[in-house]
Amino acid sequence: MYSRTPLKWGIPLAAHILCYLALLPFAWILKTEGHVKVDFFISRLGFKKRAFINKMISFICMLLWAAMFIANCVMTWQGYWRHGYLSDQFGAPQFLMNLPVAITSFLLTCQFARRCGHYPVNLFRENLSL
């Protein structure tokens, strides 16, 4: 079926693979603190100010990712029940492209909620090691 027109299905397939491979590891990277931090200004602050700023940033990110989770759940659900397809070339259901975004936003919401509660403990341990 696809052997005579490889370019028609190659690009949508690459988009699906990229969506799954790029989005799903985000929460794991955040949990293991494997992301790049730019804390030049925050590191100059005192212990309590740093804990407060980090907790507020985590709380704001948690709210944003929770909103993203709700929006993507609605889009995934609607795409599933409407039987929407992304394109005629690939023929993939639309909800399969929205699903990794919903899963990732849920996992990131959980990670940021976890970080809200752990920042004072982490900063205390970091302060002891200095």
N, CA, C and O atoms as CSV, one atom per row, in Angstrom:
chain,resi,resn,atom,element,x,y,z
A,1,MET,N,N,0.822,-1.198,0.000
A,1,MET,CA,C,0.000,0.000,0.000
A,1,MET,C,C,0.861,1.255,0.000
A,1,MET,O,O,0.578,2.195,-0.743
A,2,TYR,N,N,1.904,1.287,0.818
A,2,TYR,CA,C,2.736,2.474,0.911
A,2,TYR,C,C,4.030,2.362,0.104
A,2,TYR,O,O,4.811,3.313,0.082
A,3,SER,N,N,4.278,1.251,-0.546
A,3,SER,CA,C,5.575,1.026,-1.179
A,3,SER,C,C,5.826,1.941,-2.363
A,3,SER,O,O,6.985,2.203,-2.684
A,4,ARG,N,N,4.795,2.436,-3.020
A,4,ARG,CA,C,5.003,3.271,-4.197
A,4,ARG,C,C,5.052,4.764,-3.871
A,4,ARG,O,O,5.499,5.559,-4.698
A,5,THR,N,N,4.601,5.152,-2.681
A,5,THR,CA,C,4.605,6.567,-2.300
A,5,THR,C,C,5.199,6.729,-0.906
A,5,THR,O,O,4.464,6.996,0.044
A,6,PRO,N,N,6.502,6.573,-0.766
A,6,PRO,CA,C,7.088,6.613,0.580
A,6,PRO,C,C,7.044,7.997,1.226
A,6,PRO,O,O,6.993,8.090,2.453
A,7,LEU,N,N,7.062,9.060,0.450
A,7,LEU,CA,C,7.078,10.392,1.048
A,7,LEU,C,C,5.726,10.791,1.628
A,7,LEU,O,O,5.665,11.652,2.506
A,8,LYS,N,N,4.660,10.192,1.162
A,8,LYS,CA,C,3.343,10.546,1.671
A,8,LYS,C,C,3.136,10.090,3.106
A,8,LYS,O,O,2.453,10.777,3.865
A,9,TRP,N,N,3.693,8.970,3.498
A,9,TRP,CA,C,3.501,8.469,4.847
A,9,TRP,C,C,4.733,8.646,5.721
A,9,TRP,O,O,4.658,8.459,6.935
A,10,GLY,N,N,5.857,9.002,5.131
A,10,GLY,CA,C,7.094,9.145,5.902
A,10,GLY,C,C,7.082,10.316,6.867
A,10,GLY,O,O,7.506,10.188,8.015
A,11,ILE,N,N,6.602,11.439,6.406
A,11,ILE,CA,C,6.595,12.643,7.251
A,11,ILE,C,C,5.607,12.515,8.414
A,11,ILE,O,O,5.982,12.831,9.543
A,12,PRO,N,N,4.372,12.071,8.198
A,12,PRO,CA,C,3.490,11.878,9.363
A,12,PRO,C,C,4.002,10.824,10.341
A,12,PRO,O,O,3.840,10.969,11.553
A,13,LEU,N,N,4.618,9.763,9.817
A,13,LEU,CA,C,5.174,8.752,10.700
A,13,LEU,C,C,6.307,9.332,11.542
A,13,LEU,O,O,6.407,9.047,12.736
A,14,ALA,N,N,7.150,10.138,10.925
A,14,ALA,CA,C,8.237,10.787,11.663
A,14,ALA,C,C,7.685,11.736,12.720
A,14,ALA,O,O,8.253,11.846,13.807
A,15,ALA,N,N,6.590,12.420,12.417
A,15,ALA,CA,C,5.971,13.319,13.397
A,15,ALA,C,C,5.450,12.537,14.600
A,15,ALA,O,O,5.602,12.976,15.739
A,16,HIS,N,N,4.834,11.376,14.350
A,16,HIS,CA,C,4.349,10.546,15.453
A,16,HIS,C,C,5.505,10.035,16.307
A,16,HIS,O,O,5.449,10.091,17.536
A,17,ILE,N,N,6.536,9.542,15.660
A,17,ILE,CA,C,7.677,9.014,16.412
A,17,ILE,C,C,8.338,10.123,17.215
A,17,ILE,O,O,8.687,9.924,18.378
A,18,LEU,N,N,8.515,11.294,16.601
A,18,LEU,CA,C,9.126,12.419,17.302
A,18,LEU,C,C,8.276,12.864,18.487
A,18,LEU,O,O,8.802,13.198,19.548
A,19,CYS,N,N,6.971,12.867,18.300
A,19,CYS,CA,C,6.071,13.279,19.381
A,19,CYS,C,C,6.200,12.338,20.573
A,19,CYS,O,O,6.256,12.791,21.716
A,20,TYR,N,N,6.249,11.045,20.319
A,20,TYR,CA,C,6.355,10.083,21.416
A,20,TYR,C,C,7.747,10.078,22.036
A,20,TYR,O,O,7.883,10.040,23.259
A,21,LEU,N,N,8.777,10.116,21.202
A,21,LEU,CA,C,10.141,10.024,21.727
A,21,LEU,C,C,10.612,11.306,22.398
A,21,LEU,O,O,11.432,11.255,23.316
A,22,ALA,N,N,10.113,12.443,21.961
A,22,ALA,CA,C,10.570,13.708,22.535
A,22,ALA,C,C,9.774,14.101,23.775
A,22,ALA,O,O,10.339,14.669,24.709
A,23,LEU,N,N,8.498,13.815,23.802
A,23,LEU,CA,C,7.671,14.315,24.900
A,23,LEU,C,C,7.661,13.414,26.134
A,23,LEU,O,O,7.690,13.912,27.259
A,24,LEU,N,N,7.623,12.125,25.943
A,24,LEU,CA,C,7.457,11.237,27.096
A,24,LEU,C,C,8.625,11.258,28.083
A,24,LEU,O,O,8.382,11.087,29.277
A,25,PRO,N,N,9.872,11.455,27.662
A,25,PRO,CA,C,10.959,11.485,28.658
A,25,PRO,C,C,11.041,12.762,29.495
A,25,PRO,O,O,11.837,12.816,30.432
A,26,PHE,N,N,10.250,13.786,29.193
A,26,PHE,CA,C,10.354,15.057,29.912
A,26,PHE,C,C,10.215,14.900,31.420
A,26,PHE,O,O,11.023,15.441,32.175
A,27,ALA,N,N,9.214,14.177,31.861
A,27,ALA,CA,C,8.972,14.042,33.305
A,27,ALA,C,C,10.101,13.274,33.986
A,27,ALA,O,O,10.476,13.590,35.115
A,28,TRP,N,N,10.638,12.274,33.307
A,28,TRP,CA,C,11.760,11.521,33.881
A,28,TRP,C,C,12.996,12.406,34.003
A,28,TRP,O,O,13.721,12.336,34.996
A,29,ILE,N,N,13.233,13.236,32.995
A,29,ILE,CA,C,14.382,14.152,33.042
A,29,ILE,C,C,14.215,15.143,34.185
A,29,ILE,O,O,15.180,15.453,34.884
A,30,LEU,N,N,13.000,15.640,34.379
A,30,LEU,CA,C,12.746,16.568,35.477
A,30,LEU,C,C,12.932,15.871,36.827
A,30,LEU,O,O,13.458,16.473,37.762
A,31,LYS,N,N,12.512,14.628,36.937
A,31,LYS,CA,C,12.631,13.905,38.202
A,31,LYS,C,C,14.091,13.656,38.566
A,31,LYS,O,O,14.461,13.746,39.736
A,32,THR,N,N,14.913,13.348,37.583
A,32,THR,CA,C,16.324,13.052,37.849
A,32,THR,C,C,17.198,14.303,37.826
A,32,THR,O,O,18.420,14.214,37.937
A,33,GLU,N,N,16.570,15.467,37.682
A,33,GLU,CA,C,17.290,16.751,37.613
A,33,GLU,C,C,18.318,16.747,36.479
A,33,GLU,O,O,19.413,17.289,36.620
A,34,GLY,N,N,17.952,16.130,35.357
A,34,GLY,CA,C,18.858,16.042,34.221
A,34,GLY,C,C,18.738,17.204,33.263
A,34,GLY,O,O,19.433,17.223,32.247
A,35,HIS,N,N,17.891,18.166,33.542
A,35,HIS,CA,C,17.705,19.296,32.650
A,35,HIS,C,C,18.736,20.392,32.937
A,35,HIS,O,O,19.389,20.390,33.980
A,36,VAL,N,N,18.863,21.298,32.018
A,36,VAL,CA,C,19.805,22.408,32.161
A,36,VAL,C,C,19.190,23.452,33.081
A,36,VAL,O,O,18.040,23.854,32.901
A,37,LYS,N,N,19.956,23.882,34.054
A,37,LYS,CA,C,19.481,24.916,34.979
A,37,LYS,C,C,20.259,26.197,34.729
A,37,LYS,O,O,21.474,26.182,34.533
A,38,VAL,N,N,19.546,27.281,34.741
A,38,VAL,CA,C,20.179,28.591,34.661
A,38,VAL,C,C,19.820,29.290,35.966
A,38,VAL,O,O,18.828,30.015,36.041
A,39,ASP,N,N,20.618,29.070,36.970
A,39,ASP,CA,C,20.317,29.615,38.289
A,39,ASP,C,C,21.408,30.560,38.765
A,39,ASP,O,O,21.770,30.578,39.941
A,40,PHE,N,N,21.920,31.338,37.833
A,40,PHE,CA,C,22.974,32.292,38.162
A,40,PHE,C,C,22.495,33.304,39.197
A,40,PHE,O,O,23.203,33.600,40.160
A,41,PHE,N,N,21.290,33.834,38.995
A,41,PHE,CA,C,20.766,34.840,39.919
A,41,PHE,C,C,20.206,34.207,41.191
A,41,PHE,O,O,20.375,34.748,42.284
A,42,ILE,N,N,19.553,33.084,41.050
A,42,ILE,CA,C,18.937,32.433,42.208
A,42,ILE,C,C,20.001,31.915,43.173
A,42,ILE,O,O,19.787,31.924,44.385
A,43,SER,N,N,21.124,31.471,42.660
A,43,SER,CA,C,22.156,30.929,43.542
A,43,SER,C,C,22.796,32.007,44.423
A,43,SER,O,O,23.429,31.689,45.429
A,44,ARG,N,N,22.636,33.247,44.055
A,44,ARG,CA,C,23.185,34.345,44.860
A,44,ARG,C,C,22.271,34.742,46.016
A,44,ARG,O,O,22.672,35.506,46.895
A,45,LEU,N,N,21.043,34.224,46.014
A,45,LEU,CA,C,20.089,34.561,47.072
A,45,LEU,C,C,20.325,33.682,48.292
A,45,LEU,O,O,21.045,32.685,48.240
A,46,GLY,N,N,19.708,34.076,49.370
A,46,GLY,CA,C,19.791,33.296,50.597
A,46,GLY,C,C,18.940,32.039,50.517
A,46,GLY,O,O,18.188,31.830,49.564
A,47,PHE,N,N,19.077,31.217,51.532
A,47,PHE,CA,C,18.397,29.923,51.585
A,47,PHE,C,C,16.880,30.059,51.508
A,47,PHE,O,O,16.241,29.378,50.706
A,48,LYS,N,N,16.296,30.925,52.328
A,48,LYS,CA,C,14.839,31.056,52.379
A,48,LYS,C,C,14.276,31.677,51.106
A,48,LYS,O,O,13.229,31.250,50.620
A,49,LYS,N,N,14.955,32.674,50.565
A,49,LYS,CA,C,14.484,33.304,49.327
A,49,LYS,C,C,14.562,32.329,48.164
A,49,LYS,O,O,13.657,32.275,47.331
A,50,ARG,N,N,15.629,31.568,48.107
A,50,ARG,CA,C,15.793,30.587,47.043
A,50,ARG,C,C,14.705,29.514,47.132
A,50,ARG,O,O,14.140,29.115,46.114
A,51,ALA,N,N,14.417,29.057,48.333
A,51,ALA,CA,C,13.367,28.049,48.512
A,51,ALA,C,C,12.010,28.603,48.106
A,51,ALA,O,O,11.217,27.911,47.467
A,52,PHE,N,N,11.740,29.868,48.483
A,52,PHE,CA,C,10.460,30.481,48.128
A,52,PHE,C,C,10.320,30.643,46.617
A,52,PHE,O,O,9.274,30.315,46.057
A,53,ILE,N,N,11.354,31.140,45.954
A,53,ILE,CA,C,11.291,31.343,44.504
A,53,ILE,C,C,11.137,30.016,43.782
A,53,ILE,O,O,10.324,29.904,42.865
A,54,ASN,N,N,11.893,29.020,44.175
A,54,ASN,CA,C,11.788,27.708,43.528
A,54,ASN,C,C,10.427,27.074,43.753
A,54,ASN,O,O,9.886,26.420,42.862
A,55,LYS,N,N,9.877,27.265,44.935
A,55,LYS,CA,C,8.552,26.712,45.219
A,55,LYS,C,C,7.483,27.423,44.393
A,55,LYS,O,O,6.564,26.779,43.887
A,56,MET,N,N,7.593,28.745,44.254
A,56,MET,CA,C,6.622,29.495,43.451
A,56,MET,C,C,6.723,29.129,41.972
A,56,MET,O,O,5.702,28.989,41.300
A,57,ILE,N,N,7.932,28.973,41.466
A,57,ILE,CA,C,8.111,28.578,40.067
A,57,ILE,C,C,7.519,27.191,39.841
A,57,ILE,O,O,6.852,26.959,38.832
A,58,SER,N,N,7.753,26.280,40.757
A,58,SER,CA,C,7.197,24.928,40.625
A,58,SER,C,C,5.674,24.951,40.707
A,58,SER,O,O,5.002,24.204,39.996
A,59,PHE,N,N,5.128,25.803,41.569
A,59,PHE,CA,C,3.672,25.894,41.701
A,59,PHE,C,C,3.041,26.452,40.433
A,59,PHE,O,O,2.021,25.940,39.972
A,60,ILE,N,N,3.637,27.496,39.866
A,60,ILE,CA,C,3.117,28.087,38.627
A,60,ILE,C,C,3.210,27.078,37.485
A,60,ILE,O,O,2.270,26.938,36.702
A,61,CYS,N,N,4.328,26.380,37.386
A,61,CYS,CA,C,4.485,25.363,36.340
A,61,CYS,C,C,3.491,24.220,36.529
A,61,CYS,O,O,2.972,23.675,35.555
A,62,MET,N,N,3.231,23.863,37.778
A,62,MET,CA,C,2.258,22.809,38.045
A,62,MET,C,C,0.873,23.228,37.548
A,62,MET,O,O,0.164,22.425,36.941
A,63,LEU,N,N,0.486,24.482,37.804
A,63,LEU,CA,C,-0.817,24.952,37.341
A,63,LEU,C,C,-0.897,24.998,35.817
A,63,LEU,O,O,-1.916,24.625,35.235
A,64,LEU,N,N,0.176,25.455,35.172
A,64,LEU,CA,C,0.183,25.517,33.712
A,64,LEU,C,C,0.111,24.131,33.077
A,64,LEU,O,O,-0.625,23.922,32.113
A,65,TRP,N,N,0.881,23.181,33.624
A,65,TRP,CA,C,0.845,21.833,33.062
A,65,TRP,C,C,-0.467,21.130,33.386
A,65,TRP,O,O,-0.907,20.273,32.620
A,66,ALA,N,N,-1.103,21.474,34.508
A,66,ALA,CA,C,-2.423,20.903,34.809
A,66,ALA,C,C,-3.459,21.407,33.802
A,66,ALA,O,O,-4.314,20.647,33.349
A,67,ALA,N,N,-3.375,22.689,33.456
A,67,ALA,CA,C,-4.275,23.235,32.437
A,67,ALA,C,C,-4.013,22.580,31.082
A,67,ALA,O,O,-4.947,22.281,30.338
A,68,MET,N,N,-2.741,22.362,30.771
A,68,MET,CA,C,-2.381,21.692,29.526
A,68,MET,C,C,-2.900,20.256,29.511
A,68,MET,O,O,-3.349,19.762,28.477
A,69,PHE,N,N,-2.836,19.593,30.658
A,69,PHE,CA,C,-3.347,18.224,30.765
A,69,PHE,C,C,-4.846,18.175,30.513
A,69,PHE,O,O,-5.329,17.320,29.769
A,70,ILE,N,N,-5.572,19.082,31.125
A,70,ILE,CA,C,-7.031,19.101,30.946
A,70,ILE,C,C,-7.388,19.386,29.490
A,70,ILE,O,O,-8.254,18.724,28.920
A,71,ALA,N,N,-6.721,20.370,28.890
A,71,ALA,CA,C,-7.006,20.714,27.491
A,71,ALA,C,C,-6.685,19.545,26.559
A,71,ALA,O,O,-7.441,19.268,25.628
A,72,ASN,N,N,-5.579,18.869,26.803
A,72,ASN,CA,C,-5.213,17.752,25.933
A,72,ASN,C,C,-6.077,16.524,26.172
A,72,ASN,O,O,-6.300,15.739,25.250
A,73,CYS,N,N,-6.562,16.347,27.386
A,73,CYS,CA,C,-7.510,15.247,27.626
A,73,CYS,C,C,-8.797,15.482,26.845
A,73,CYS,O,O,-9.354,14.555,26.257
A,74,VAL,N,N,-9.261,16.719,26.843
A,74,VAL,CA,C,-10.473,17.050,26.090
A,74,VAL,C,C,-10.241,16.827,24.595
A,74,VAL,O,O,-11.086,16.246,23.913
A,75,MET,N,N,-9.088,17.292,24.085
A,75,MET,CA,C,-8.790,17.119,22.657
A,75,MET,C,C,-8.636,15.642,22.302
A,75,MET,O,O,-9.099,15.209,21.246
A,76,THR,N,N,-7.996,14.871,23.167
A,76,THR,CA,C,-7.812,13.448,22.905
A,76,THR,C,C,-9.154,12.725,22.910
A,76,THR,O,O,-9.424,11.893,22.044
A,77,TRP,N,N,-9.984,13.047,23.887
A,77,TRP,CA,C,-11.303,12.420,23.991
A,77,TRP,C,C,-12.169,12.755,22.784
A,77,TRP,O,O,-12.827,11.878,22.223
A,78,GLN,N,N,-12.169,14.028,22.385
A,78,GLN,CA,C,-12.965,14.425,21.226
A,78,GLN,C,C,-12.435,13.785,19.947
A,78,GLN,O,O,-13.212,13.345,19.099
A,79,GLY,N,N,-11.126,13.735,19.814
A,79,GLY,CA,C,-10.551,13.099,18.635
A,79,GLY,C,C,-10.853,11.614,18.576
A,79,GLY,O,O,-11.029,11.052,17.496
A,80,TYR,N,N,-10.913,10.979,19.740
A,80,TYR,CA,C,-11.235,9.553,19.777
A,80,TYR,C,C,-12.681,9.300,19.390
A,80,TYR,O,O,-12.959,8.405,18.592
A,81,TRP,N,N,-13.605,10.073,19.941
A,81,TRP,CA,C,-15.018,9.827,19.679
A,81,TRP,C,C,-15.479,10.327,18.323
A,81,TRP,O,O,-16.453,9.812,17.773
A,82,ARG,N,N,-14.794,11.326,17.774
A,82,ARG,CA,C,-15.164,11.829,16.440
A,82,ARG,C,C,-14.494,11.035,15.329
A,82,ARG,O,O,-14.795,11.227,14.151
A,83,HIS,N,N,-13.596,10.151,15.704
A,83,HIS,CA,C,-12.847,9.355,14.730
A,83,HIS,C,C,-12.134,10.244,13.728
A,83,HIS,O,O,-12.119,9.968,12.529
A,84,GLY,N,N,-11.542,11.315,14.238
A,84,GLY,CA,C,-10.812,12.243,13.377
A,84,GLY,C,C,-9.462,11.682,12.975
A,84,GLY,O,O,-8.803,10.989,13.750
A,85,TYR,N,N,-9.066,11.988,11.766
A,85,TYR,CA,C,-7.774,11.555,11.257
A,85,TYR,C,C,-6.926,12.764,10.926
A,85,TYR,O,O,-7.443,13.811,10.535
A,86,LEU,N,N,-5.619,12.615,11.083
A,86,LEU,CA,C,-4.704,13.721,10.850
A,86,LEU,C,C,-4.565,14.049,9.379
A,86,LEU,O,O,-4.594,15.220,8.998
A,87,SER,N,N,-4.416,13.045,8.559
A,87,SER,CA,C,-4.282,13.276,7.121
A,87,SER,C,C,-4.746,12.041,6.373
A,87,SER,O,O,-4.816,10.948,6.935
A,88,ASP,N,N,-5.059,12.226,5.110
A,88,ASP,CA,C,-5.481,11.095,4.292
A,88,ASP,C,C,-4.294,10.214,3.897
A,88,ASP,O,O,-4.465,9.040,3.567
A,89,GLN,N,N,-3.095,10.789,3.933
A,89,GLN,CA,C,-1.925,10.035,3.492
A,89,GLN,C,C,-1.544,8.945,4.483
A,89,GLN,O,O,-1.289,7.807,4.088
A,90,PHE,N,N,-1.504,9.283,5.750
A,90,PHE,CA,C,-1.047,8.317,6.752
A,90,PHE,C,C,-2.217,7.534,7.337
A,90,PHE,O,O,-2.091,6.347,7.638
A,91,GLY,N,N,-3.324,8.188,7.492
A,91,GLY,CA,C,-4.505,7.510,8.002
A,91,GLY,C,C,-4.469,7.212,9.481
A,91,GLY,O,O,-5.179,6.317,9.940
A,92,ALA,N,N,-3.656,7.942,10.256
A,92,ALA,CA,C,-3.568,7.718,11.697
A,92,ALA,C,C,-4.651,8.502,12.422
A,92,ALA,O,O,-4.965,9.629,12.038
A,93,PRO,N,N,-5.216,7.923,13.453
A,93,PRO,CA,C,-6.213,8.656,14.235
A,93,PRO,C,C,-5.591,9.873,14.923
A,93,PRO,O,O,-4.427,9.854,15.321
A,94,GLN,N,N,-6.382,10.909,15.050
A,94,GLN,CA,C,-5.907,12.160,15.640
A,94,GLN,C,C,-5.565,11.989,17.116
A,94,GLN,O,O,-4.622,12.616,17.600
A,95,PHE,N,N,-6.297,11.169,17.829
A,95,PHE,CA,C,-6.061,11.044,19.269
A,95,PHE,C,C,-4.698,10.437,19.579
A,95,PHE,O,O,-4.169,10.646,20.671
A,96,LEU,N,N,-4.118,9.688,18.638
A,96,LEU,CA,C,-2.799,9.114,18.882
A,96,LEU,C,C,-1.706,10.181,18.939
A,96,LEU,O,O,-0.677,9.987,19.584
A,97,MET,N,N,-1.932,11.298,18.267
A,97,MET,CA,C,-0.963,12.390,18.328
A,97,MET,C,C,-1.170,13.230,19.587
A,97,MET,O,O,-0.211,13.800,20.106
A,98,ASN,N,N,-2.395,13.315,20.083
A,98,ASN,CA,C,-2.678,14.090,21.291
A,98,ASN,C,C,-2.370,13.312,22.566
A,98,ASN,O,O,-2.124,13.911,23.613
A,99,LEU,N,N,-2.380,12.012,22.488
A,99,LEU,CA,C,-2.199,11.177,23.673
A,99,LEU,C,C,-0.853,11.374,24.372
A,99,LEU,O,O,-0.845,11.500,25.597
A,100,PRO,N,N,0.285,11.408,23.675
A,100,PRO,CA,C,1.542,11.612,24.409
A,100,PRO,C,C,1.637,12.976,25.067
A,100,PRO,O,O,2.286,13.120,26.103
A,101,VAL,N,N,0.993,13.988,24.475
A,101,VAL,CA,C,1.001,15.316,25.084
A,101,VAL,C,C,0.192,15.289,26.381
A,101,VAL,O,O,0.588,15.908,27.369
A,102,ALA,N,N,-0.927,14.583,26.387
A,102,ALA,CA,C,-1.742,14.471,27.601
A,102,ALA,C,C,-0.998,13.692,28.684
A,102,ALA,O,O,-1.021,14.077,29.853
A,103,ILE,N,N,-0.345,12.605,28.302
A,103,ILE,CA,C,0.395,11.802,29.274
A,103,ILE,C,C,1.560,12.605,29.845
A,103,ILE,O,O,1.786,12.616,31.055
A,104,THR,N,N,2.293,13.274,28.963
A,104,THR,CA,C,3.434,14.078,29.411
A,104,THR,C,C,2.995,15.209,30.318
A,104,THR,O,O,3.640,15.470,31.334
A,105,SER,N,N,1.910,15.886,29.973
A,105,SER,CA,C,1.451,16.991,30.819
A,105,SER,C,C,0.977,16.481,32.178
A,105,SER,O,O,1.158,17.169,33.182
A,106,PHE,N,N,0.379,15.300,32.233
A,106,PHE,CA,C,0.010,14.723,33.530
A,106,PHE,C,C,1.248,14.408,34.362
A,106,PHE,O,O,1.304,14.742,35.546
A,107,LEU,N,N,2.236,13.769,33.748
A,107,LEU,CA,C,3.451,13.418,34.479
A,107,LEU,C,C,4.209,14.664,34.947
A,107,LEU,O,O,4.760,14.679,36.048
A,108,LEU,N,N,4.236,15.701,34.116
A,108,LEU,CA,C,4.909,16.937,34.526
A,108,LEU,C,C,4.144,17.639,35.641
A,108,LEU,O,O,4.753,18.237,36.528
A,109,THR,N,N,2.819,17.572,35.605
A,109,THR,CA,C,2.026,18.133,36.703
A,109,THR,C,C,2.369,17.429,38.006
A,109,THR,O,O,2.529,18.076,39.041
A,110,CYS,N,N,2.482,16.120,37.960
A,110,CYS,CA,C,2.848,15.353,39.162
A,110,CYS,C,C,4.255,15.705,39.634
A,110,CYS,O,O,4.483,15.849,40.835
A,111,GLN,N,N,5.197,15.844,38.711
A,111,GLN,CA,C,6.571,16.158,39.092
A,111,GLN,C,C,6.678,17.553,39.712
A,111,GLN,O,O,7.385,17.742,40.702
A,112,PHE,N,N,5.982,18.520,39.134
A,112,PHE,CA,C,6.034,19.870,39.705
A,112,PHE,C,C,5.324,19.929,41.048
A,112,PHE,O,O,5.748,20.676,41.930
A,113,ALA,N,N,4.255,19.158,41.227
A,113,ALA,CA,C,3.601,19.092,42.542
A,113,ALA,C,C,4.548,18.475,43.565
A,113,ALA,O,O,4.612,18.924,44.709
A,114,ARG,N,N,5.279,17.451,43.152
A,114,ARG,CA,C,6.261,16.819,44.030
A,114,ARG,C,C,7.369,17.796,44.392
A,114,ARG,O,O,7.815,17.841,45.538
A,115,ARG,N,N,7.807,18.569,43.424
A,115,ARG,CA,C,8.878,19.538,43.674
A,115,ARG,C,C,8.420,20.658,44.602
A,115,ARG,O,O,9.230,21.211,45.346
A,116,CYS,N,N,7.133,21.000,44.569
A,116,CYS,CA,C,6.621,22.030,45.480
A,116,CYS,C,C,6.828,21.617,46.932
A,116,CYS,O,O,7.166,22.453,47.770
A,117,GLY,N,N,6.633,20.363,47.231
A,117,GLY,CA,C,6.792,19.889,48.595
A,117,GLY,C,C,8.213,19.564,48.987
A,117,GLY,O,O,8.535,19.540,50.175
A,118,HIS,N,N,9.078,19.311,48.009
A,118,HIS,CA,C,10.431,18.872,48.313
A,118,HIS,C,C,11.467,19.977,48.300
A,118,HIS,O,O,12.604,19.738,48.707
A,119,TYR,N,N,11.130,21.168,47.855
A,119,TYR,CA,C,12.166,22.198,47.736
A,119,TYR,C,C,12.822,22.572,49.059
A,119,TYR,O,O,14.047,22.679,49.104
A,120,PRO,N,N,12.076,22.776,50.128
A,120,PRO,CA,C,12.782,23.107,51.375
A,120,PRO,C,C,13.718,21.997,51.831
A,120,PRO,O,O,14.802,22.285,52.339
A,121,VAL,N,N,13.331,20.746,51.665
A,121,VAL,CA,C,14.170,19.621,52.073
A,121,VAL,C,C,15.421,19.558,51.207
A,121,VAL,O,O,16.523,19.386,51.727
A,122,ASN,N,N,15.264,19.697,49.883
A,122,ASN,CA,C,16.408,19.645,48.967
A,122,ASN,C,C,17.369,20.787,49.233
A,122,ASN,O,O,18.583,20.586,49.221
A,123,LEU,N,N,16.848,21.985,49.472
A,123,LEU,CA,C,17.735,23.120,49.718
A,123,LEU,C,C,18.442,22.986,51.058
A,123,LEU,O,O,19.582,23.424,51.207
A,124,PHE,N,N,17.768,22.379,52.037
A,124,PHE,CA,C,18.413,22.170,53.324
A,124,PHE,C,C,19.588,21.203,53.186
A,124,PHE,O,O,20.658,21.438,53.747
A,125,ARG,N,N,19.388,20.123,52.444
A,125,ARG,CA,C,20.467,19.170,52.206
A,125,ARG,C,C,21.595,19.799,51.407
A,125,ARG,O,O,22.772,19.547,51.667
A,126,GLU,N,N,21.223,20.630,50.421
A,126,GLU,CA,C,22.231,21.306,49.598
A,126,GLU,C,C,23.027,22.285,50.453
A,126,GLU,O,O,24.237,22.426,50.282
A,127,ASN,N,N,22.351,22.953,51.363
A,127,ASN,CA,C,22.999,23.929,52.232
A,127,ASN,C,C,23.964,23.237,53.193
A,127,ASN,O,O,25.007,23.799,53.529
A,128,LEU,N,N,23.630,22.025,53.639
A,128,LEU,CA,C,24.524,21.289,54.531
A,128,LEU,C,C,25.797,20.825,53.821
A,128,LEU,O,O,26.868,20.745,54.423
A,129,SER,N,N,25.654,20.519,52.520
A,129,SER,CA,C,26.818,20.021,51.793
A,129,SER,C,C,27.796,21.130,51.424
A,129,SER,O,O,28.948,20.856,51.089
A,130,LEU,N,N,27.342,22.384,51.485
A,130,LEU,CA,C,28.237,23.496,51.151
A,130,LEU,C,C,29.118,23.773,52.290
A,130,LEU,O,O,29.952,24.675,52.220
